[in-house]
Amino acid sequence: MKIATFNINGIRARIEALPRWLSEARPDVVALQEIKTVDEGFPRELFEDMGYRVETHGQKSFNGVAILSRLPLEDVSRGLPGDDSDEQARWIEATVMGDKRAVRLCALYLPNGNPVEFDAADRPLHTGKYGYKLNWMRRMRAHAQTLLDREEPLVLAGDYNIIPQAEDAARPEAWARDALFLPESRAAFRQILNLGLTEAFRARHAGPGHYSFWDYQAGAWERNNGIRIDHLLLSPQAADLLRDAGIDRDVRAGEKPSDHVPVWIELDT
């Protein structure tokens, strides 16, 4: 089972690029982020004609996540538990039925968290968008623990808006005061990992120079000034099935690209 995560930065803007990549890469399941449309506005027929089942959790103009799957999907649920007042569309999960075993897939779009406000001692304040990010990560950790307690293959795939380590950025110093790289953000990410999850890409690839996002501005792509913020975290049961992982870097050089590229894993299911 090939599972990918891809922040497409608007389904309308990627109406040609996404089907092109799907045809070339042929993933079995894709977690999409930033579809930027309500459910009714998603062009589901286009992907159904390509053999994909489509489940969306959309929002007008912002956010929005989706799952495309060639395999049967069961028990679809939308929204991250823990705050009934949260109306942002950032989480959808479903059970993907493989040939030999099922995999619970969560497609997530973790909040960016910027801008960050700092106090007089230059410490980040846990207010506003940054406070929302940290609280969302606490809710995610609690829900991930609930899912892990089921002791089944689990994949948490998405745009985490977290640069885990300095080697995951071409210029880490440029991100020192950014919500993606603040110590509190990285600590919250580690707390999720420390539940017993495996970061799939790093389980297969070490060292610097691996990125999944390049800004549209200042020639970031041309200068390879990238960061790695798109991740797939695996439960122990899923990690045991891991065969390979990679980043489809060349997608960024295509026509009308997203600022993210797909990150994928292969599981023996």
Buried (B, 14 or more C-beta within 10 A) or exposed (E): BBBBBBBBBBBEBBEEBBBBBBEEBEBBBBBBBBBBBBBEBBBBEBBEEEEBBBBBBBBEEBBBBBBBBBBEBEEBBBBBEBBEEBEBBBBBBBBBBBEEBBBBBBBBBBBBBBEBEEEEEEEBEBEEBBBBBBBBBBBBBEBBEEBBEEEBBBBBBBBBBBBBEBBBBBEBEEBEEBBBBBEBBBEBBEBBBEBEBBBBBBBBEEEEEBBBBBEEEEEBBEEEBBBBBBBBBBBEBBBEBBEEBBBBBEBBEBEEBBBBBBBBBBBEB
